[in-house]
Amino acid sequence: MLDVTGVKNPESRKEFVNMFKPLDAYVTKEFGGKVVISEYKALPAKPMMTFEFKVDRSVDVVEWAENFQEELEGKFEAKDYIIAGFKNFKETYEDLELPFEKYDQFFVYSLCHFTFSYNVFNKGRPDGGVFAPCAMYFYIEKGSDKMIVGMPRLAVWSAIMELKDPAKIEWTKKIDKEIVGIMKSLGGKELWKNSFHWS
């Protein structure tokens, strides 16, 4: 995910990897089994899909975001996607009285398309489940009139899993195209950056 999202900073990469060590140790202790390391050869030229939305600052930003969320959920559900999860990080940090000052809004949706999943997982590639559900992030920086939205493309699945089956490859292309279409129909402008190269 560091490579997919374009994180280059060595310290950030190290911190991210280190977060998983306690989880890895716990899983190994409790479940045992053989650990298999998967490696990938290449990523697609554009691993991320990224969009920019104009924020109406004449209304409360929380109200604006909630209206946007309602419209987004309706658009995806109309295309047979399942909203598998939602997390409002801004709200959660405030509830825990933890600092989160950089953003006026920051939330993440988990999306699933059961037909796509069935045609990948249930037809010879259960390991594809490591990518599911697809996470799409949304953030509005403090005082900004823009909301940035991003998600790894399904083409990442094809590349990392080295899919050979034309039907599976076609499914990843179809879903990528469909998601881009939904986001544009909501007023999103597609940004042609491979990633944001987070620090």
Backbone bond lengths (Angstrom), bond angles and torsions (degrees), N, CA, C in turn:
res aa  C-N    CA-C-N  psi(-1)  N-CA   C-N-CA  omega(-1)  CA-C   N-CA-C  phi
1 M - - - 1.462 - - 1.525 111.48 -
2 L 1.326 117.00 -30.99 1.467 119.68 175.83 1.522 110.58 -61.25
3 D 1.316 116.65 -41.99 1.465 120.68 179.17 1.529 110.96 -70.93
4 V 1.320 116.52 -40.92 1.468 120.80 -179.09 1.522 110.58 -62.38
5 T 1.331 116.46 -43.88 1.468 119.90 -177.02 1.519 112.84 -87.17
6 G 1.325 117.87 -5.55 1.457 121.05 173.37 1.510 115.60 82.89
7 V 1.334 117.96 26.50 1.466 120.37 178.17 1.525 108.68 -75.16
8 K 1.322 116.26 118.53 1.466 121.50 -176.30 1.531 113.12 -105.04
9 N 1.330 116.67 -29.62 1.457 120.92 -174.66 1.531 111.25 -58.99
10 P 1.346 118.31 120.17 1.473 121.33 -176.13 1.530 113.06 -59.29
11 E 1.328 117.31 -37.89 1.467 120.27 -178.73 1.523 111.10 -68.52
12 S 1.338 116.29 -41.31 1.466 120.54 178.01 1.524 110.37 -64.07
13 R 1.322 116.60 -41.11 1.469 120.77 179.53 1.531 110.11 -62.90
14 K 1.326 115.95 -43.05 1.464 120.52 -179.64 1.528 110.96 -63.58
15 E 1.332 116.61 -44.91 1.464 121.10 179.94 1.526 111.36 -61.49
16 F 1.338 116.08 -41.73 1.461 120.60 -179.74 1.530 110.68 -62.36
17 V 1.327 116.68 -48.74 1.468 121.24 -179.39 1.527 110.40 -62.04
18 N 1.321 117.13 -41.17 1.468 121.03 -178.12 1.524 113.01 -64.72
19 M 1.346 117.09 -25.96 1.463 120.35 178.44 1.524 112.16 -60.07
20 F 1.332 116.26 -28.49 1.464 119.82 -174.37 1.521 113.47 -86.89
21 K 1.325 117.95 -11.35 1.459 120.53 -175.69 1.530 113.09 -60.97
22 P 1.346 119.67 -45.58 1.470 119.10 177.77 1.539 112.26 -62.31
23 L 1.350 116.61 -38.83 1.464 120.15 178.39 1.525 110.60 -65.21
24 D 1.326 117.10 -44.87 1.465 121.18 178.14 1.524 110.88 -58.67
25 A 1.340 116.12 -44.07 1.464 120.81 -179.15 1.524 110.71 -64.20
26 Y 1.335 116.54 -40.76 1.470 120.91 -179.76 1.531 110.99 -65.07
27 V 1.331 115.91 -47.06 1.475 120.13 -179.15 1.531 110.35 -61.83
28 T 1.327 116.57 -43.05 1.468 120.39 179.84 1.525 110.60 -62.87
29 K 1.333 116.03 -42.34 1.471 120.43 -178.86 1.525 111.46 -67.08
30 E 1.324 116.69 -45.37 1.464 120.82 -173.80 1.526 113.84 -81.12
31 F 1.329 117.06 -33.29 1.460 120.14 -173.72 1.517 113.69 -113.78
32 G 1.330 116.77 -23.44 1.460 119.51 -179.31 1.519 110.85 63.88
33 G 1.324 115.83 -143.30 1.457 120.33 178.75 1.514 111.98 84.99
34 K 1.298 114.55 177.43 1.461 121.70 -177.83 1.518 110.35 -91.40
35 V 1.311 116.64 133.04 1.462 121.43 176.97 1.524 108.63 -91.19
36 V 1.322 115.68 124.91 1.461 121.48 179.07 1.525 108.43 -113.59
37 I 1.310 116.40 125.94 1.467 121.07 178.53 1.524 108.47 -96.22
38 S 1.336 115.95 123.29 1.465 120.97 177.31 1.524 108.83 -100.55
39 E 1.298 116.24 136.08 1.458 121.20 177.44 1.522 109.33 -121.31
40 Y 1.308 116.00 155.45 1.460 119.27 178.41 1.519 109.46 -123.03
41 K 1.324 114.96 156.33 1.464 120.70 -177.01 1.519 113.05 -94.19
42 A 1.327 116.41 -38.34 1.469 118.82 -175.19 1.515 110.51 -157.54
43 L 1.325 114.96 157.22 1.458 122.36 173.58 1.523 108.68 -108.69
44 P 1.334 117.20 159.69 1.469 118.35 174.70 1.529 109.86 -64.96
45 A 1.313 116.53 161.16 1.473 121.21 -178.78 1.521 111.73 -57.45
46 K 1.330 117.42 -37.76 1.466 122.24 177.90 1.529 108.39 -121.44
47 P 1.330 118.38 88.17 1.465 120.13 -176.95 1.524 114.47 -70.86
48 M 1.351 117.13 -24.09 1.464 120.51 -178.11 1.523 111.11 -111.39
49 M 1.336 115.31 144.57 1.462 120.07 165.28 1.524 105.68 -102.27
50 T 1.332 116.52 131.73 1.461 121.40 -174.32 1.521 109.59 -135.55
51 F 1.328 115.17 138.52 1.460 120.90 -176.45 1.526 110.52 -133.84
52 E 1.324 114.20 155.82 1.463 121.47 176.04 1.522 108.22 -124.65
53 F 1.336 116.19 132.98 1.463 122.29 178.49 1.522 109.23 -121.06
54 K 1.311 115.83 142.25 1.466 121.29 175.85 1.527 108.50 -78.98
55 V 1.327 116.65 128.48 1.465 122.40 179.61 1.524 108.85 -97.80
56 D 1.323 116.11 130.53 1.465 121.29 177.76 1.531 108.41 -83.31
57 R 1.325 116.05 101.95 1.463 120.74 -177.45 1.532 112.67 -83.42
58 S 1.346 116.85 2.68 1.469 118.64 176.51 1.524 110.86 -77.49
59 V 1.337 116.38 -12.64 1.470 121.53 175.73 1.526 108.46 -118.90
60 D 1.331 115.85 167.04 1.463 121.09 178.61 1.523 109.63 -60.45
61 V 1.335 117.02 133.53 1.465 121.38 -174.25 1.531 111.71 -63.97
62 V 1.330 117.48 -32.83 1.471 120.51 178.05 1.525 109.65 -66.84
63 E 1.344 115.97 -44.35 1.471 120.38 177.93 1.525 110.34 -62.43
64 W 1.348 116.76 -42.77 1.460 120.46 178.94 1.524 110.37 -60.05
65 A 1.325 116.99 -45.29 1.471 121.37 -179.08 1.522 111.37 -64.22
66 E 1.318 117.38 -40.92 1.468 120.58 -179.88 1.523 111.04 -64.64
67 N 1.327 117.45 -40.03 1.469 120.65 176.69 1.526 110.70 -64.47
68 F 1.331 115.55 -41.11 1.462 120.05 177.83 1.526 110.01 -62.63
69 Q 1.324 117.63 -44.53 1.467 121.87 -179.35 1.525 111.41 -59.36
70 E 1.316 115.97 -42.11 1.469 120.56 179.68 1.528 110.74 -62.00
71 E 1.321 116.40 -44.08 1.470 120.65 179.81 1.527 110.27 -67.03
72 L 1.325 117.55 -42.70 1.465 121.78 179.82 1.530 111.22 -60.63
73 E 1.330 116.40 -47.31 1.463 120.14 -179.78 1.525 111.00 -59.38
74 G 1.326 116.89 -42.70 1.460 120.78 179.11 1.519 112.20 -61.61
75 K 1.339 116.85 -41.72 1.470 121.18 -179.34 1.524 111.03 -64.78
76 F 1.330 117.16 -44.38 1.463 119.59 -178.80 1.528 111.58 -70.34
77 E 1.319 117.31 -41.73 1.463 120.15 179.50 1.522 111.22 -63.56
78 A 1.328 117.49 -33.78 1.466 121.16 177.98 1.522 111.78 -64.84
79 K 1.339 117.00 -22.14 1.471 122.03 178.95 1.531 111.36 -102.47
80 D 1.330 116.86 19.56 1.476 123.25 175.05 1.523 114.61 71.32
81 Y 1.330 117.20 26.32 1.462 120.26 171.95 1.520 108.46 -89.67
82 I 1.315 115.55 150.62 1.457 122.01 175.28 1.525 107.76 -105.26
83 I 1.325 116.75 131.90 1.461 120.27 172.16 1.526 105.70 -81.37
84 A 1.330 115.60 99.09 1.471 120.70 -173.55 1.518 112.63 -83.17
85 G 1.326 117.14 -12.96 1.452 119.76 179.13 1.513 111.28 -177.33
86 F 1.330 115.31 159.81 1.461 122.20 177.45 1.512 107.88 -150.48
87 K 1.316 116.76 134.51 1.464 120.80 178.17 1.516 108.92 -138.53
88 N 1.339 115.89 123.00 1.454 121.35 175.92 1.530 106.94 -97.51
89 F 1.334 116.45 98.88 1.459 120.95 -175.82 1.529 111.71 -68.54
90 K 1.325 117.16 -38.07 1.465 120.68 178.98 1.527 109.80 -58.26
91 E 1.318 115.89 -49.18 1.463 122.04 -178.59 1.529 111.16 -64.51
92 T 1.338 116.25 -42.47 1.465 120.76 -178.94 1.519 111.08 -63.26
93 Y 1.333 116.96 -44.84 1.465 120.23 179.45 1.530 110.54 -62.85
94 E 1.329 117.16 -40.40 1.458 120.00 178.80 1.520 110.87 -64.80
95 D 1.352 117.09 -41.81 1.466 121.06 178.27 1.530 111.26 -60.45
96 L 1.331 116.46 -35.80 1.462 121.44 -179.52 1.537 112.10 -87.13
97 E 1.340 115.34 2.45 1.462 121.83 -178.10 1.525 112.04 55.20
98 L 1.335 114.28 41.94 1.459 121.72 176.98 1.524 109.30 -106.84
99 P 1.331 118.44 149.65 1.473 120.20 -178.37 1.527 112.53 -69.00
100 F 1.316 115.70 135.42 1.468 122.12 177.57 1.523 107.22 -156.38
101 E 1.353 116.27 53.14 1.455 121.19 -167.94 1.518 114.87 -80.13
102 K 1.317 118.38 -18.36 1.457 120.38 -172.58 1.532 112.79 -68.76
103 Y 1.350 116.93 -23.62 1.462 120.21 -172.17 1.525 111.99 -121.66
104 D 1.337 114.92 142.06 1.464 120.38 169.89 1.522 110.39 -83.09
105 Q 1.322 116.40 -27.54 1.466 122.58 175.92 1.522 108.32 -148.41
106 F 1.332 115.88 143.23 1.472 120.85 172.89 1.522 106.65 -156.96
107 F 1.342 115.98 110.22 1.457 119.86 -179.59 1.523 109.80 -139.65
108 V 1.312 114.84 160.38 1.467 121.50 -176.64 1.522 109.29 -134.14
109 Y 1.341 115.27 134.35 1.462 121.68 172.81 1.521 109.55 -106.12
110 S 1.329 115.96 144.97 1.462 121.75 169.56 1.518 107.21 -108.09
111 L 1.332 116.37 124.20 1.468 121.80 -175.26 1.524 110.87 -116.82
112 C 1.325 115.80 140.65 1.466 121.34 174.65 1.528 109.02 -132.44
113 H 1.312 115.41 145.68 1.462 121.20 170.88 1.528 105.20 -124.04
114 F 1.334 116.47 106.45 1.463 120.39 -170.16 1.525 113.63 -61.49
115 T 1.337 117.47 -36.81 1.465 119.17 -179.45 1.514 110.25 -65.83
116 F 1.338 116.26 -42.96 1.460 120.19 175.87 1.527 110.33 -60.52
117 S 1.332 116.28 -49.28 1.465 120.45 -178.41 1.525 111.50 -58.35
118 Y 1.333 116.04 -45.15 1.462 120.48 179.35 1.525 110.92 -57.97
119 N 1.326 115.72 -43.70 1.467 119.61 -176.10 1.524 113.81 -73.71
120 V 1.320 117.32 -13.14 1.466 120.37 175.08 1.521 110.12 -102.81
121 F 1.344 117.19 -60.61 1.464 121.01 -174.59 1.520 112.66 -63.92
122 N 1.327 115.43 -46.02 1.467 119.92 -170.70 1.527 112.52 -85.22
123 K 1.314 116.06 2.68 1.462 119.11 179.61 1.523 109.50 -126.01
124 G 1.324 114.11 57.81 1.451 120.02 170.26 1.507 118.33 95.91
125 R 1.355 118.89 -5.43 1.465 119.06 -178.70 1.528 111.72 -131.26
126 P 1.326 117.49 63.69 1.467 119.06 178.24 1.529 112.45 -61.97
127 D 1.345 117.22 -23.31 1.462 120.90 179.25 1.526 112.10 -64.31
128 G 1.336 116.70 -17.30 1.459 120.30 177.08 1.520 112.40 -62.89
129 G 1.335 116.13 -17.86 1.459 120.78 179.31 1.518 113.60 -60.82
130 V 1.329 116.22 -17.95 1.465 119.37 179.03 1.530 111.14 -63.38
131 F 1.327 116.93 -23.25 1.466 121.04 -178.99 1.522 113.07 -90.64
132 A 1.326 117.02 -8.45 1.460 119.82 -171.51 1.530 111.69 -102.86
133 P 1.338 118.02 150.67 1.455 125.37 -7.71 1.531 111.21 -76.30
134 C 1.316 115.69 164.32 1.465 120.34 179.26 1.530 109.17 -72.34
135 A 1.318 116.46 129.48 1.463 121.07 -179.79 1.523 109.91 -100.47
136 M 1.332 115.84 129.89 1.467 122.27 177.65 1.533 107.92 -120.70
137 Y 1.335 116.66 121.74 1.462 120.02 -178.06 1.524 111.24 -100.45
138 F 1.325 114.71 152.69 1.467 123.71 -178.86 1.526 107.47 -137.72
139 Y 1.332 117.48 128.20 1.461 117.41 175.06 1.522 111.42 -144.78
140 I 1.329 114.11 148.88 1.459 123.23 174.35 1.525 106.00 -124.47
141 E 1.312 116.50 114.80 1.459 119.01 178.67 1.529 109.85 -70.08
142 K 1.311 114.99 155.77 1.468 122.36 -176.87 1.526 110.97 -49.72
143 G 1.343 115.97 120.74 1.452 121.70 176.05 1.511 115.81 76.04
144 S 1.346 117.63 -1.87 1.466 120.53 -176.86 1.522 111.42 -76.41
145 D 1.333 116.08 152.02 1.469 120.21 174.48 1.533 110.54 -103.43
146 K 1.342 115.66 20.48 1.467 120.96 177.96 1.526 110.22 -128.54
147 M 1.325 115.09 141.06 1.461 120.96 171.23 1.526 107.65 -110.13
148 I 1.314 116.86 129.84 1.460 122.38 178.12 1.523 108.64 -102.20
149 V 1.326 115.59 134.79 1.466 122.63 -178.39 1.519 108.30 -128.42
150 G 1.320 116.96 137.73 1.460 119.44 178.84 1.510 112.96 -148.39
151 M 1.318 115.07 155.48 1.459 122.16 177.73 1.524 109.05 -160.53
152 P 1.337 118.46 141.10 1.464 118.82 173.14 1.522 110.67 -61.36
153 R 1.304 116.75 139.60 1.465 121.02 177.05 1.528 109.98 -70.53
154 L 1.318 115.50 152.87 1.457 120.17 174.92 1.522 110.85 -66.47
155 A 1.325 116.89 -19.37 1.465 121.26 175.45 1.522 111.03 -60.27
156 V 1.342 116.77 -24.76 1.469 120.93 175.65 1.527 109.71 -62.76
157 W 1.353 116.27 -39.79 1.462 120.09 177.65 1.530 109.50 -58.54
158 S 1.337 115.26 -49.07 1.477 120.14 -178.92 1.515 111.42 -57.12
159 A 1.341 115.95 -44.48 1.465 120.36 -175.51 1.520 112.09 -69.99
160 I 1.326 116.84 -51.41 1.464 120.29 -175.26 1.529 111.61 -68.79
161 M 1.343 116.72 -38.37 1.465 120.13 179.34 1.525 112.43 -83.35
162 E 1.343 115.82 -4.14 1.463 121.60 -178.37 1.530 111.42 49.71
163 L 1.329 114.65 52.60 1.463 119.98 -179.40 1.527 110.33 -63.12
164 K 1.310 115.73 135.52 1.461 121.68 178.49 1.531 111.88 -112.09
165 D 1.324 115.69 -27.07 1.463 121.02 -177.00 1.531 109.40 -66.22
166 P 1.334 118.36 118.11 1.472 120.64 -179.07 1.524 113.73 -56.29
167 A 1.345 116.48 -34.60 1.469 119.56 -179.37 1.524 110.98 -66.13
168 K 1.324 117.28 -40.51 1.469 120.76 179.10 1.529 110.30 -68.23
169 I 1.310 116.30 -41.79 1.470 120.33 178.86 1.529 109.84 -62.36
170 E 1.325 116.13 -41.08 1.463 120.76 179.84 1.528 110.59 -63.88
171 W 1.342 116.57 -37.53 1.460 120.38 177.97 1.526 111.07 -62.31
172 T 1.335 117.57 -42.77 1.464 119.47 -179.53 1.532 110.27 -64.51
173 K 1.328 116.90 -39.08 1.467 120.30 177.77 1.528 110.88 -64.64
174 K 1.331 115.84 -42.50 1.464 121.09 -178.80 1.529 110.94 -61.69
175 I 1.338 116.66 -46.22 1.460 120.21 -177.80 1.524 111.10 -67.95
176 D 1.344 117.16 -41.62 1.467 119.49 176.73 1.525 110.66 -56.96
177 K 1.311 116.29 -47.84 1.468 121.27 -178.56 1.530 110.84 -63.38
178 E 1.320 115.81 -40.69 1.462 120.52 -177.64 1.529 111.25 -66.80
179 I 1.339 117.05 -43.48 1.465 120.56 -179.83 1.529 110.49 -63.98
180 V 1.327 116.73 -43.84 1.466 120.29 177.11 1.528 109.53 -58.31
181 G 1.332 116.95 -42.95 1.462 121.22 179.29 1.516 112.36 -62.04
182 I 1.334 117.08 -41.94 1.467 120.89 179.22 1.526 110.21 -63.14
183 M 1.339 116.29 -45.65 1.458 119.48 -177.74 1.529 111.56 -65.07
184 K 1.325 116.86 -37.73 1.471 119.97 176.97 1.527 110.95 -67.31
185 S 1.335 117.00 -35.79 1.462 120.25 179.65 1.528 111.44 -67.08
186 L 1.334 116.59 -21.50 1.461 121.79 176.77 1.534 111.83 -86.22
187 G 1.330 116.37 -2.49 1.454 120.69 179.16 1.512 114.63 103.30
188 G 1.324 116.69 9.21 1.460 120.04 -179.26 1.517 112.49 -77.04
189 K 1.317 115.01 142.17 1.464 121.73 173.90 1.523 106.61 -103.24
190 E 1.330 116.45 122.98 1.459 119.73 -178.36 1.522 110.14 -73.46
191 L 1.318 115.91 130.11 1.456 122.08 177.59 1.517 108.33 -98.65
192 W 1.307 117.55 129.62 1.464 120.70 -174.98 1.515 111.35 -94.09
193 K 1.321 114.67 56.74 1.464 120.54 173.87 1.516 106.75 -108.39
194 N 1.313 116.13 140.11 1.471 118.79 175.55 1.500 110.40 -65.69
195 S 1.317 116.27 -34.33 1.455 121.88 179.51 1.514 108.03 -169.07
196 F 1.315 116.37 176.66 1.458 120.64 178.89 1.527 111.89 -95.96
197 H 1.315 117.79 -3.51 1.467 122.01 -178.45 1.525 110.68 48.98
198 W 1.342 113.08 60.98 1.466 119.55 179.60 1.518 110.06 -57.00
199 S 1.319 116.09 148.91 1.470 120.39 177.06 1.515 110.00 -89.73
